[in-house]
Structure formats: structure tokens, C-alpha cells
């Protein structure tokens, strides 16, 4: 390990961070550097010590690991390596009991093994990832996205807003900063696309193999399964409606043929139109758990969620936890809506407290608050 920042001897926290690419390292430094000493772990610690829990952790971490092995021997070796990383992290944090474990995302592979080893050693943890709001980052003691510490009911957000958010529409100021991401390669769109004036639901696709792709019942599913489900459900839409899909800007896999082979004119692929022009023109957004879903709140659009995410809360969005419920939502699509007051409370909390500004501006909760555990409103569940 090597210290990446100069800190005072009285720094309240010591952060042991798994090394990331330079841009992510800079963000971590900006967000955490003012609250403690940031140390980078360049090589993940490993140990041959056996722990009873190690196998279960490795099995859980493997499906979301980078470069998942396909053969039996390689799978065995990968599981052994994950167990060794878990054991190494556990022994590290047993020796450095006051240190805080930090990982980017941390929901699979070696990063999960590292964080689970820290948890087993009794260490505090912070999981970081880019937030869906420009210039913001997630810093959470339990996980990111669907694994985060935020409540899954409206009441805490409404109670917080009644006391702390007199200007209910303040969160909307960020709309002007929302921009689509630049595609990494040229994209193909369908020929003869329907007009954006026709009634449609917009579907932003995610990166294939994304670790967050937990469709319907929570099992990992790739995007092609989601496209197949959309094709099945599209027949339930009213006459004249269609689904308008767009591939993720970072994907290296095209779904043109999968969509064309779906055998329905109710689905089209529009990679050319601006993402948020399509959001604005749509009658709603359908997603597994893409950040475009929460960004659609800024455009006052209903959002249907087919996967697991912290904002799949009735009133804020419309959960569709299985294919039958998705078909039912499509059949009643003209009645789709949301609770504007609930969204105001929820989004004000996210923008002013939960998501930290990368530049340190704003009133986001401190690291100490995040690690202290539940407050009066039930946020920041920092335990196992």
C-alpha cells in the first residue's frame, strides 16, 4: 500500500481503497480525501488461510466477476482465487481494525471478495460509483444501486422533506445538465422508424453482462432476455403504440438482429435520436434498472422498472416484477403515472444529501454520518 494523499496526523478516518483507473481515483480522492487518509491497495491481498464462509462468498462473487470462466478447470481456479482474496482482505482488516474498506461498485468478483472479507473482520465499508446525476457520486456503507442502504418505502423521504426541503422543486435545477453519453462506436437504427409524435414507451438498453442486470425475480439475465420479454409483452400495448429501444453507448454487441427477429412491428431500434429527446417525446420509460430511468424523472415521465433498484418504489416508479405484470402495465399504459409530491421528496433527498458532489460542494452527508448507522429517518443502515 502507498499513501496517495498527504493528510494530517489527526485525520479521522483511514481509507484502504482498491486501486481503480485514474479518473475514478481522482473522484475518490476528492470525495474522501477531506475526511481521512486515503491509501491505495495496488495488489489485492491474498491468503491461503481457510475460512468456513469463503466458499459461499466466492460462489456469490463469481457470476458478476470480470472475465467469467466458462470451463470447469478455469472456474475452479477462479473460485480458489476469490477465496484467497476474501481471506487476504479478512486478515488485512483484522490487523487494521479501524480502517475503512473502499471499493468502486464492489458488487461482484474480487471487489466483492475484498469487501466481504473486510465485513467479516468487522471493518466499516464504503461503496462508490457514479451517480445518475451529473457531477455526483454514490458513497454508501452497504452497497450501490439495488444494494444501497436507502429505504424502499416513501415514508422516510416524505418525513425528511417536511422538515428539510421547503423548496420542493429544487432538485429540478439539474435537468439542464443531463446529457446523453457519447457512443463508443457507430450504431445501426431500424429503417422507416415511426415518428416521435406517435405514442411510445422508450427503452434504454444496458450493457450486456452488466452486473446490475437482475431482471424480474432477481436472477442475472442478459439484455437479450430482456429484449425477448419486451417482444412478448409488446402485443399487450394499445393499438398505435410501440416500444422504442436504444442500445447503450458503451455496448460492443448489437441487438439489431435480435429485435428484427422478434417478429413484431411494435418494437423498433432508434440509435440515432438523442437519448433525452426520446425520453422527452415518450409517454414513459421502461428499464431493468438503467440510470436513464431515474433521469427520466426530470422530464416528468412515468417509469416502469423490471429489475431491482432502490427507486422502484410505487408512487415514484411502477415496478413490473415479472412478465405477466409487465404485460398488464402495457395493457393499461394510458393510465401510467406517478406521485409528484413523492418524487419531489425523494429526489430532493438524493440531490441534497445522498449523492456527494465530486467537487465537494453542497450539503451531502459526511462520511461520519454515513458510517454512523440509521438516523432519525432510517437512512444510512451501515450494518451487515
Secondary structure as UniProt FT lines:
FT   STRAND          2..3
FT   TURN            9..10
FT   STRAND          13..18
FT   HELIX           22..32
FT   HELIX           33..35
FT   STRAND          36..41
FT   TURN            52..53
FT   HELIX           54..62
FT   TURN            63..64
FT   TURN            66..67
FT   HELIX           72..95
FT   TURN            97..98
FT   STRAND          100..104
FT   HELIX           109..120
FT   TURN            121..122
FT   STRAND          124..130
FT   TURN            134..135
FT   STRAND          136..140
FT   HELIX           145..147
FT   HELIX           155..164
FT   TURN            168..169
FT   HELIX           170..177
FT   TURN            196..197
FT   STRAND          200..204
FT   TURN            208..209
FT   TURN            211..212
FT   STRAND          214..215
FT   TURN            216..218
FT   STRAND          219..220
FT   HELIX           223..234
FT   TURN            235..236
FT   TURN            239..240
FT   STRAND          242..246
FT   TURN            249..250
FT   HELIX           256..260
FT   TURN            261..262
FT   TURN            265..266
FT   STRAND          267..269
FT   HELIX           275..281
FT   STRAND          285..287
FT   HELIX           291..295
FT   HELIX           296..299
FT   STRAND          303..305
FT   TURN            310..311
FT   TURN            315..316
FT   STRAND          317..319
FT   HELIX           323..331
FT   HELIX           333..335
FT   HELIX           340..349
FT   HELIX           350..354
FT   STRAND          356..357
FT   TURN            358..359
FT   HELIX           367..371
FT   TURN            376..377
//
